[in-house]
């Protein structure tokens, strides 16, 4: 089969690779009909997530048709259309029973590697380095799905791929980011980053009762999408001072909740960006936390900072004094996707949200390297790339 593979930092290629096989009685093989490039894939491309190896198959947002099942997978049938969540979860450990699927205790065969960096291991993740299991990803023609009796969700035939594909990751991630804010009617929420996850965090904040949502980014086409699709107010941080503008927009108090939907490769107009960029280039710091710092320092006292942007390791100049002295609450996590898939599928069926609005580019799988280049460099108004095997 053909698959998008990691070659070296800033180099991916579509190559012939072996077809996946059933390895466990709870496996399924999926013929992929739609897959996507995620913002967190760019962290792999840029070399900031350790343990990527040449030949690793990328991608953790995918869906398709079941073509083969292990004997213990009785909830699916060959021919079912399914969306696959990016965290791989056993469904039986303590964490899974609490609904904490992205920290499943059994699905990462390389848990020892993650424990060295993070203390404990998260779940295995498709196509996201050997640190999270070394599982082949979904930017391919076929994929093996472990624990298929827990993860994939069947989707109705009347809903096209583009309306349900993002149940795999970015729609639940954006929704969880908003949910962690404990939004009350009348709240003001600020979202750093108007990429696909940020767009869904904005839309979800409104769904959960926010009165106003403020999107912060530097790309006009992203800010325009936030305004026209969700009704957000916007700040272009290259044209306006974020702190002063937020104070003006919130009567001097600050947003009730702030969402970091950017993560480890944040950009900033301030001097700390140059500091972090230099340290990251020298591998003295793994992550650039510019958006996170701004979210913390601009959140109103007693508010919530929700972190759904991907981070890999360590940050410098973390404003812990602001967190403690101003009674801030920080919540974060890789999304527990399985928890949200069915409720969000119902919202899609009811017309509450049509996630396909973020898609700007649809290209064949064979053009994946071009898709990565466009997405990374924000060319041609590229917000979200969907690949078709």
MOHUVEN-V344072 format. One record per backbone hydrogen bond with DSSP energy under -0.5 kcal/mol. NH is the residue of the N-H (numbers start at 1). CO is the residue of the C=O. Records with the same first field share a line. If there is no record, write none. Layout:
NH = CO + CO
This chain:
3 = 15
4 = 139
5 = 3 + 13
6 = 56
7 = 8 + 11
8 = 11
10 = 45
11 = 8
13 = 5
15 = 3 + 13
17 = 1
27 = 24
28 = 145
29 = 68
30 = 143
31 = 65
32 = 30 + 141
33 = 63
34 = 63
35 = 387
36 = 61
37 = 385
38 = 36
41 = 38
42 = 38 + 39
43 = 39
44 = 40
45 = 41
46 = 42
47 = 44
48 = 43
49 = 43
50 = 48
52 = 49
55 = 6
56 = 53
58 = 4
59 = 127
61 = 36
62 = 60 + 84
63 = 34
64 = 82
65 = 31
66 = 80
67 = 29
68 = 29
70 = 27
72 = 25
73 = 25 + 70
74 = 72
79 = 66
80 = 77
82 = 64 + 80
83 = 153
84 = 62
85 = 83
86 = 168
88 = 124
89 = 87
97 = 93
98 = 94 + 95
99 = 96
100 = 95
101 = 99
103 = 100
104 = 101
109 = 107
111 = 108
113 = 110
114 = 110
115 = 111
116 = 112
117 = 113 + 114
118 = 114
119 = 115
120 = 118
123 = 102
124 = 88
125 = 132
126 = 86
127 = 135
128 = 125
130 = 51
131 = 50
132 = 129
133 = 130
134 = 129
135 = 125
137 = 57
138 = 59
139 = 58
140 = 138
141 = 2
143 = 30
145 = 28
146 = 144
148 = 26 + 145
150 = 147
151 = 147
153 = 83
155 = 81
159 = 156
160 = 158
163 = 160
164 = 160 + 161
165 = 161
167 = 164
168 = 165
169 = 166
171 = 166
172 = 166
173 = 169
174 = 170
175 = 171
176 = 172
177 = 173
178 = 174
179 = 175
180 = 176
181 = 178
182 = 179
186 = 209
187 = 184
189 = 212
190 = 257
191 = 214
192 = 190 + 259
193 = 191 + 216
199 = 195
200 = 196
201 = 197
202 = 198
203 = 199
204 = 200
205 = 201
206 = 202
207 = 203
208 = 204
209 = 206
210 = 205
211 = 187
212 = 187
214 = 189
215 = 213 + 233
216 = 191
217 = 235
220 = 218
222 = 219
223 = 219
224 = 220
225 = 221
226 = 222
227 = 223
228 = 224
229 = 225
230 = 225 + 226
231 = 226 + 227
232 = 226
233 = 213
235 = 215
237 = 217 + 235
239 = 236
240 = 236
242 = 240
245 = 241
246 = 242
247 = 243
248 = 244
249 = 245
250 = 246
251 = 248
252 = 247
253 = 250
255 = 298
256 = 188
257 = 188
258 = 304
259 = 190
260 = 258 + 306
261 = 192 + 259
264 = 310
266 = 263 + 288
273 = 270
274 = 270
275 = 271
276 = 272
277 = 273
278 = 274
279 = 275
280 = 276
281 = 277
282 = 278
283 = 280
284 = 279
285 = 279
286 = 314
287 = 314
288 = 264
289 = 287
293 = 289
294 = 290
295 = 291
296 = 292
297 = 293
298 = 294
299 = 295
300 = 255
302 = 326
303 = 300
304 = 256
305 = 329
306 = 258 + 304
307 = 305 + 331
308 = 260 + 306
309 = 260
320 = 318
322 = 319
323 = 319
324 = 320
325 = 321
326 = 322
327 = 324
328 = 323
329 = 303
331 = 305
333 = 307
337 = 335
339 = 336
340 = 336 + 337
341 = 337
344 = 340
345 = 341
346 = 342
347 = 343
348 = 344
349 = 345
350 = 346
351 = 347 + 348
352 = 347
353 = 347
355 = 353
357 = 354
358 = 355
359 = 356
360 = 384
361 = 384
363 = 386
365 = 388
367 = 364
368 = 365
370 = 367
371 = 367
372 = 368
373 = 369
374 = 370
375 = 371
376 = 372
377 = 373
378 = 374 + 375
379 = 374
381 = 378
382 = 379
383 = 381
385 = 37
386 = 361 + 384
387 = 35
388 = 363
389 = 387
